[in-house]
């Protein structure tokens, strides 16, 4: 009689995607009959939602509020925190750990993530790469604690980098009462996600919130105790400098094992590297269809790989990302997707209301959405994002779609608008799903997160979930509109 044993999977990295992969495996094989997963993470922390760090910085969340829901009791998964992998031996299929032990594997999953990239500017980092005094990134809870210690109400701080994280950090610091300057070397902030007119309105909104935006300016050097000198000679005062100028994938352990690395660890649609027993997911992975730096694609990769390695769906493939970006800044509603500046082959409808701080742009090609920017248009954002995701045909009245007025029935199917609106895009949770969880006893946001995963992704749905709970905890849920 042949005795079958569970295949051993080692996951290097206990961040959002590594932890999600383990959870996906536990859902498919809770008894650990097919696979056994060991996750190793260098941080002492349990897995948490890094996307919500600006909210911790602002004081809207405590660190415990952003912990990811612990997976249900499962014989399939074991997690070792405070343990770093130092080397991989693909020939022996063994991972060496920094405590002197090792783990043998049948399949290896690299979820090593990325780290902050520090530009080569004098005064930012020491020779060993460590930040100089007063300089920090915002990639983990340790960074958040360091910055909180540097921040003081009324004090000046500079944020270097005008992407999504930089804008969220700047808003969080302004909420703490600091005087914030934000520096972006591109012609406008969020250069990859929005066009110049939207950026101008957004910058004005930030100015009203107490953040001075300096676009098209290059940092020359950091002067500890003084501030950041710009290329035009001006010095922006700062007790602290927050660097949010991009990230670099953590690929060193893969490269040391002879695994193909470019700007990330190269993978195919099966999420395997050139070594078929080694896989990569999340920010460290380089797939032709993109997805690094975004929560939803990372979680899609985790689900695909869990399907494949547990044998649940061996044919599963990851084919690429359709990115939707949400800026999570208190008092600002911004969603963008697809092409921010579509060419003249697209039909484009634009609404610009600089005085009201609102801007909307919808680009359509062959009756499908190819790009949208929605600043201050929160109501239609979810419906437009869903239509973009699904590749659904747009209604003839594009303006009605942008302003959130009821859309006519779609010509192809005759079906009306969705009766169960999507609330959490990252985890595909509808209002009906939230209502069901509430009726089953989930009365708080952590309960809802544990039951449905809502609010555990980009955090963009947190406000909506809180509003629904506030209403439902005072009365029974009403039918979805």
C-alpha positions as CSV (number, residue, x, y, z in Angstrom):
1,X,0.0,0.0,0.0
2,X,1.4,3.4,-1.1
3,X,1.2,6.1,1.5
4,X,0.6,9.6,0.2
5,X,2.1,12.6,2.1
6,X,1.2,16.3,1.7
7,X,3.5,18.3,-0.6
8,X,5.6,20.9,1.3
9,X,5.2,24.5,0.3
10,X,7.4,27.2,1.7
11,X,6.4,30.8,1.4
12,X,9.1,33.5,1.9
13,X,7.3,36.7,3.0
14,X,4.4,37.2,5.4
15,X,3.2,40.4,3.8
16,X,-0.2,41.0,2.3
17,X,0.2,38.7,-0.7
18,X,2.2,35.9,1.1
19,X,-0.4,35.8,3.9
20,X,-3.2,35.9,1.4
21,X,-1.7,32.9,-0.5
22,X,-1.6,30.9,2.8
23,X,-5.2,31.8,3.5
24,X,-6.3,30.8,0.0
25,X,-4.6,27.4,0.5
26,X,-6.3,26.9,3.8
27,X,-9.7,27.6,2.2
28,X,-9.0,24.9,-0.4
29,X,-7.3,22.3,1.8
30,X,-8.2,23.0,5.4
31,X,-7.1,19.6,6.6
32,X,-3.7,19.8,5.0
33,X,-4.4,16.6,3.1
34,X,-2.8,17.7,-0.2
35,X,-0.3,20.4,0.9
36,X,1.4,21.8,4.0
37,X,2.4,25.5,4.0
38,X,5.1,27.1,6.1
39,X,5.2,30.9,5.9
40,X,8.4,32.7,7.1
41,X,8.4,36.5,7.6
42,X,11.3,38.7,8.7
43,X,9.0,41.1,10.7
44,X,8.0,40.2,14.2
45,X,4.5,41.5,13.3
46,X,1.6,39.4,12.3
47,X,0.4,40.1,8.8
48,X,-1.1,43.6,8.4
49,X,-2.5,45.8,5.6
50,X,0.4,48.1,4.6
51,X,-1.9,50.1,2.4
52,X,-3.5,51.6,5.5
53,X,-0.3,52.8,7.1
54,X,-1.1,56.5,6.3
55,X,-4.3,56.0,8.3
56,X,-2.3,54.8,11.2
57,X,0.0,57.8,10.8
58,X,-3.0,60.1,10.9
59,X,-4.4,58.5,14.0
60,X,-7.5,57.1,12.2
61,X,-6.4,53.5,13.0
62,X,-4.4,51.8,15.7
63,X,-1.9,49.2,14.5
64,X,-4.2,46.4,15.6
65,X,-6.9,47.9,13.4
66,X,-5.0,47.1,10.2
67,X,-4.1,43.5,11.1
68,X,-5.3,41.1,8.4
69,X,-7.9,38.6,9.6
70,X,-6.1,35.5,10.9
71,X,-6.8,32.4,8.8
72,X,-9.2,29.9,10.3
73,X,-7.7,27.0,12.1
74,X,-6.0,24.9,9.5
75,X,-3.7,22.0,9.5
76,X,-2.4,23.2,6.2
77,X,-0.6,26.4,7.3
78,X,2.1,27.3,9.8
79,X,3.5,30.8,10.2
80,X,7.0,31.8,11.6
81,X,7.4,35.5,12.2
82,X,10.7,37.2,13.0
83,X,12.5,34.7,10.8
84,X,14.2,35.7,7.6
85,X,15.2,33.5,4.7
86,X,18.8,34.0,3.8
87,X,19.4,31.6,0.8
88,X,17.8,29.2,-1.5
89,X,19.3,26.0,-2.9
90,X,17.1,25.0,-5.9
91,X,19.1,21.8,-6.4
92,X,18.4,20.5,-2.9
93,X,15.1,22.4,-2.7
94,X,16.0,23.9,0.6
95,X,15.7,27.3,2.2
96,X,18.2,28.5,4.8
97,X,16.9,30.7,7.6
98,X,18.7,33.3,9.7
99,X,18.3,31.3,12.9
100,X,20.5,28.6,11.5
101,X,17.8,26.2,10.5
102,X,16.4,25.3,7.1
103,X,13.2,24.2,5.4
104,X,12.9,21.7,2.6
105,X,10.3,22.3,0.0
106,X,8.5,20.7,-2.9
107,X,7.3,24.1,-4.1
108,X,8.7,27.5,-3.1
109,X,6.7,30.7,-3.3
110,X,8.5,34.0,-3.2
111,X,6.4,36.8,-1.8
112,X,9.3,39.0,-0.8
113,X,7.6,42.3,-1.7
114,X,9.5,45.5,-2.3
115,X,11.3,48.2,-0.4
116,X,11.4,52.0,-0.7
117,X,13.8,53.3,-3.4
118,X,15.9,56.2,-2.2
119,X,17.0,58.5,-5.0
120,X,20.7,59.3,-5.1
121,X,20.4,62.6,-3.4
122,X,23.0,63.8,-0.9
123,X,22.0,63.5,2.7
124,X,19.2,60.8,2.2
125,X,21.0,57.6,2.9
126,X,24.3,56.4,4.4
127,X,26.8,54.2,2.4
128,X,25.1,51.1,3.7
129,X,21.7,52.3,2.5
130,X,20.3,53.2,5.9
131,X,18.3,56.4,6.1
132,X,20.2,59.4,7.4
133,X,18.8,61.2,10.6
134,X,15.3,62.7,10.0
135,X,14.7,60.6,6.8
136,X,12.3,57.7,6.6
137,X,10.2,55.7,4.2
138,X,6.6,54.6,4.9
139,X,6.6,50.9,4.0
140,X,6.0,49.2,7.3
141,X,4.9,49.7,10.9
142,X,8.5,50.4,12.0
143,X,8.6,53.3,9.5
144,X,5.2,54.5,10.8
145,X,6.5,54.5,14.4
146,X,9.7,56.3,13.4
147,X,7.8,59.0,11.6
148,X,5.3,59.4,14.4
149,X,8.2,60.0,16.7
150,X,9.6,62.7,14.4
151,X,6.2,64.4,13.8
152,X,5.1,67.2,16.1
153,X,2.1,69.4,15.7
154,X,3.0,72.7,14.0
155,X,6.3,71.4,12.9
156,X,7.5,71.3,9.2
157,X,7.8,68.1,7.2
158,X,8.6,67.4,3.6
159,X,7.3,64.5,1.5
160,X,9.4,63.5,-1.5
161,X,7.3,61.9,-4.2
162,X,3.9,62.9,-5.4
163,X,2.4,59.5,-6.2
164,X,-0.5,57.9,-4.3
165,X,1.5,57.0,-1.2
166,X,3.2,60.4,-1.1
167,X,-0.2,62.2,-1.3
168,X,-1.7,59.9,1.3
169,X,1.2,60.4,3.7
170,X,1.1,64.2,3.1
171,X,-2.6,64.3,3.9
172,X,-2.1,62.2,7.1
173,X,0.7,64.5,8.3
174,X,-1.5,67.5,7.7
175,X,-4.3,65.8,9.8
176,X,-1.7,65.6,12.6
177,X,-1.3,69.4,12.4
178,X,2.0,69.5,10.7
179,X,3.1,72.0,8.0
180,X,3.6,69.8,5.0
181,X,5.5,70.4,1.7
182,X,5.2,67.8,-1.1
183,X,7.8,67.7,-3.9
184,X,7.3,65.9,-7.2
185,X,9.8,65.8,-10.0
186,X,7.2,65.2,-12.7
187,X,5.2,68.0,-14.3
188,X,2.2,67.1,-12.1
189,X,1.3,64.8,-9.2
190,X,0.0,61.3,-9.8
191,X,1.6,61.5,-13.2
192,X,0.8,57.9,-14.1
193,X,-2.8,57.9,-13.0
194,X,-4.4,61.2,-13.9
195,X,-4.0,64.0,-16.4
196,X,-2.7,67.5,-15.9
197,X,-6.2,69.3,-15.5
198,X,-7.2,66.8,-12.8
199,X,-3.8,67.2,-11.1
200,X,-4.2,71.0,-11.0
201,X,-7.5,70.7,-9.2
202,X,-6.2,68.0,-6.9
203,X,-3.2,70.2,-6.0
204,X,-5.5,73.1,-5.2
205,X,-7.5,70.8,-2.9
206,X,-4.3,69.8,-1.1
207,X,-3.3,73.5,-0.8
208,X,-6.6,74.2,1.0
209,X,-5.9,71.3,3.3
210,X,-2.5,72.8,4.3
211,X,-0.2,70.9,2.0
212,X,2.1,73.0,-0.3
213,X,2.6,71.1,-3.6
214,X,5.8,71.7,-5.6
215,X,5.6,69.9,-8.9
216,X,8.3,69.8,-11.6
217,X,10.9,70.4,-8.9
218,X,14.0,68.2,-8.3
219,X,15.5,67.7,-4.8
220,X,19.1,68.7,-4.6
221,X,20.1,67.6,-1.0
222,X,18.7,66.9,2.5
223,X,20.0,69.2,5.2
224,X,19.4,67.5,8.6
225,X,17.7,69.8,11.0
226,X,17.0,72.3,8.3
227,X,15.1,70.9,5.4
228,X,15.2,69.9,1.7
229,X,17.1,72.0,-0.8
230,X,15.5,72.1,-4.3
231,X,17.2,72.5,-7.7
232,X,16.2,76.2,-7.8
233,X,18.0,76.9,-4.5
234,X,15.0,77.1,-2.3
235,X,15.0,75.3,1.0
236,X,11.8,73.7,2.2
237,X,11.9,73.6,6.0
238,X,11.5,70.1,7.5
239,X,12.2,68.3,10.7
240,X,11.6,65.1,8.8
241,X,11.7,63.9,5.2
242,X,9.4,61.1,4.1
243,X,10.6,59.4,0.9
244,X,7.8,58.0,-1.2
245,X,9.7,58.1,-4.6
246,X,9.0,54.6,-5.7
247,X,10.0,51.1,-4.7
248,X,12.5,48.4,-5.7
249,X,11.5,44.7,-5.7
250,X,13.2,42.5,-3.2
251,X,14.9,40.1,-5.7
252,X,18.3,39.4,-4.0
253,X,17.5,36.0,-2.6
254,X,16.1,34.9,-6.0
255,X,19.1,36.3,-7.9
256,X,21.5,34.6,-5.5
257,X,19.9,31.2,-6.4
258,X,20.3,31.8,-10.1
259,X,16.7,32.6,-10.8
260,X,16.0,35.0,-13.6
261,X,15.6,38.6,-12.3
262,X,15.1,41.9,-14.2
263,X,13.3,44.6,-12.3
264,X,11.4,41.8,-10.6
265,X,11.5,38.0,-10.4
266,X,10.4,37.0,-13.9
267,X,7.3,34.8,-14.0
268,X,4.9,33.4,-16.6
269,X,1.1,33.0,-16.6
270,X,1.4,30.1,-14.2
271,X,3.4,32.4,-11.8
272,X,6.4,30.1,-12.1
273,X,10.0,31.2,-12.7
274,X,12.4,29.4,-15.0
275,X,12.6,26.9,-12.2
276,X,9.1,25.2,-12.3
277,X,9.3,24.5,-8.5
278,X,9.8,28.2,-7.7
279,X,7.0,30.8,-8.0
280,X,6.7,34.5,-7.3
281,X,3.7,36.7,-6.4
282,X,3.0,40.2,-5.5
283,X,5.4,43.2,-5.6
284,X,8.5,41.1,-6.2
285,X,7.0,39.3,-9.3
286,X,7.5,40.6,-12.8
287,X,4.7,39.4,-15.1
288,X,4.2,40.7,-18.7
289,X,0.7,41.9,-17.7
290,X,1.9,43.9,-14.8
291,X,0.2,44.1,-11.4
292,X,3.2,44.9,-9.0
293,X,2.4,47.6,-6.5
294,X,-1.3,47.0,-6.5
295,X,-3.4,45.0,-4.0
296,X,-6.0,43.4,-6.2
297,X,-3.6,41.8,-8.8
298,X,-1.4,40.5,-6.0
299,X,-4.4,38.8,-4.4
300,X,-5.5,37.4,-7.8
301,X,-2.1,35.9,-8.2
302,X,-2.3,34.4,-4.7
303,X,-5.7,32.7,-5.7
304,X,-4.4,31.5,-9.0
305,X,-1.3,29.9,-7.4
306,X,-3.3,28.4,-4.6
307,X,-5.6,26.8,-7.2
308,X,-2.6,25.4,-9.0
309,X,-0.5,24.1,-6.1
310,X,-3.5,22.5,-4.3
311,X,-4.7,20.9,-7.5
312,X,-8.1,22.6,-7.1
313,X,-7.8,24.1,-10.6
314,X,-4.6,23.1,-12.3
315,X,-5.5,25.1,-15.4
316,X,-5.7,28.4,-13.6
317,X,-3.7,31.3,-15.1
318,X,-2.9,34.9,-14.2
319,X,-3.2,37.0,-17.4
320,X,-2.5,40.5,-16.1
321,X,-3.9,43.5,-14.3
322,X,-6.6,46.1,-15.1
323,X,-5.5,48.6,-12.5
324,X,-7.9,50.8,-10.7
325,X,-6.3,53.3,-8.3
326,X,-8.1,54.9,-5.3
327,X,-6.5,57.8,-3.4
328,X,-7.3,57.2,0.3
329,X,-7.0,60.8,1.7
330,X,-9.4,62.2,4.2
331,X,-11.8,64.6,2.5
332,X,-10.8,63.7,-1.1
333,X,-12.5,61.2,-3.4
334,X,-10.4,60.2,-6.3
335,X,-10.6,57.0,-8.5
336,X,-8.7,56.5,-11.7
337,X,-8.4,53.6,-14.1
338,X,-6.9,52.7,-17.4
339,X,-5.5,55.3,-19.8
340,X,-5.3,58.7,-18.1
341,X,-4.6,60.4,-21.4
342,X,-6.3,58.4,-24.2
343,X,-5.4,59.2,-27.8
344,X,-7.7,60.6,-30.4
345,X,-9.1,57.2,-31.3
346,X,-11.1,57.3,-28.1
347,X,-14.3,59.3,-27.4
348,X,-13.7,61.4,-24.3
349,X,-16.2,63.3,-22.1
350,X,-14.8,65.7,-19.5
351,X,-16.4,67.7,-16.7
352,X,-14.1,70.3,-15.0
353,X,-15.3,72.2,-11.9
354,X,-12.2,73.8,-10.5
355,X,-14.2,75.9,-8.0
356,X,-16.0,72.9,-6.6
357,X,-12.8,70.8,-6.6
358,X,-14.3,68.3,-9.0
359,X,-13.2,66.7,-12.3
360,X,-14.4,63.7,-14.3
361,X,-13.1,62.2,-17.5
362,X,-14.3,59.2,-19.3
363,X,-12.6,57.7,-22.4
364,X,-14.4,55.1,-24.5
365,X,-13.1,53.0,-27.4
366,X,-15.3,50.6,-29.3
367,X,-18.1,51.1,-26.7
368,X,-15.8,50.0,-23.8
369,X,-14.2,52.1,-21.1
370,X,-10.5,52.5,-21.7
371,X,-9.8,55.2,-19.1
372,X,-11.5,57.3,-16.4
373,X,-10.6,59.9,-13.8
374,X,-13.1,60.7,-11.1
375,X,-12.2,63.4,-8.6
376,X,-15.1,64.4,-6.3
377,X,-17.5,62.0,-8.2
378,X,-17.7,59.3,-5.6
379,X,-21.2,58.0,-6.5
380,X,-20.5,56.8,-10.0
381,X,-17.0,55.6,-9.3
382,X,-17.9,52.0,-8.3
383,X,-20.3,51.5,-11.2
384,X,-17.7,52.8,-13.7
385,X,-14.9,50.6,-12.2
386,X,-17.1,47.6,-12.4
387,X,-18.0,48.3,-16.0
388,X,-14.3,48.7,-16.7
389,X,-13.4,45.5,-15.0
390,X,-16.0,43.5,-16.8
391,X,-15.4,45.1,-20.2
392,X,-19.1,45.9,-20.3
393,X,-20.5,48.2,-23.0
394,X,-21.2,51.7,-21.9
395,X,-24.6,53.4,-22.2
396,X,-25.2,55.8,-24.9
397,X,-25.5,58.7,-22.5
398,X,-21.9,59.0,-21.3
399,X,-22.7,62.1,-19.3
400,X,-25.3,60.3,-17.3
401,X,-22.8,57.6,-16.4
402,X,-20.3,60.2,-15.3
403,X,-22.7,62.1,-13.1
404,X,-24.2,59.0,-11.6
405,X,-27.7,59.4,-13.0
406,X,-29.6,56.2,-13.7
407,X,-28.2,54.5,-16.8
408,X,-30.5,53.0,-19.4
409,X,-30.6,49.2,-19.9
410,X,-27.8,47.7,-21.8
411,X,-28.6,47.1,-25.4
412,X,-26.9,43.7,-25.7
413,X,-28.5,41.9,-22.7
414,X,-31.6,44.0,-21.9
415,X,-30.5,43.8,-18.2
416,X,-30.8,46.8,-16.0
417,X,-28.2,48.1,-13.6
418,X,-26.8,45.8,-11.1
419,X,-29.2,45.3,-8.1
420,X,-26.4,44.3,-5.7
421,X,-23.8,47.0,-5.9
422,X,-20.1,46.2,-5.3
423,X,-18.8,47.7,-2.1
424,X,-15.3,46.2,-1.8
425,X,-13.7,45.9,-5.2
426,X,-10.5,44.3,-4.0
427,X,-12.4,41.3,-2.6
428,X,-15.5,41.4,-4.8
429,X,-17.8,41.9,-1.8
430,X,-21.3,43.3,-2.6
431,X,-23.7,45.1,-0.4
432,X,-25.8,41.9,-0.3
433,X,-22.8,40.0,1.0
434,X,-22.2,42.5,3.7
435,X,-25.9,42.4,4.7
436,X,-25.7,38.7,5.0
437,X,-22.7,38.8,7.2
438,X,-24.4,41.4,9.4
439,X,-27.5,39.2,9.7
440,X,-25.2,36.4,10.7
441,X,-23.9,38.4,13.6
442,X,-21.0,40.6,12.2
443,X,-21.7,43.9,13.9
444,X,-18.3,45.6,13.8
445,X,-15.8,46.3,11.0
446,X,-13.3,43.7,12.2
447,X,-16.2,41.1,12.3
448,X,-17.2,42.1,8.7
449,X,-13.6,41.9,7.6
450,X,-13.2,38.4,9.1
451,X,-16.5,37.2,7.5
452,X,-16.2,38.8,4.0
453,X,-12.6,40.2,3.7
454,X,-14.1,43.7,3.0
455,X,-11.9,46.6,4.1
456,X,-8.8,44.4,4.1
457,X,-7.6,45.5,0.6
458,X,-6.9,49.0,-0.5
459,X,-9.1,50.4,2.3
460,X,-11.2,52.4,-0.2
461,X,-14.4,50.8,1.0
462,X,-13.8,51.4,4.7
463,X,-16.0,54.5,4.8
464,X,-18.8,52.8,3.0
465,X,-18.7,49.8,5.3
466,X,-18.7,52.0,8.3
467,X,-21.7,54.0,7.0
468,X,-23.6,50.8,6.3
469,X,-22.9,49.4,9.8
470,X,-23.9,52.6,11.4
471,X,-27.3,52.4,9.7
472,X,-27.8,48.7,10.2
473,X,-26.8,48.8,13.9
474,X,-29.6,51.3,14.4
475,X,-32.1,49.5,12.2
476,X,-32.5,46.4,10.1
477,X,-30.8,46.5,6.7
478,X,-32.8,47.9,3.8
479,X,-32.9,46.5,0.3
480,X,-29.9,47.4,-1.9
481,X,-30.9,50.2,-4.3
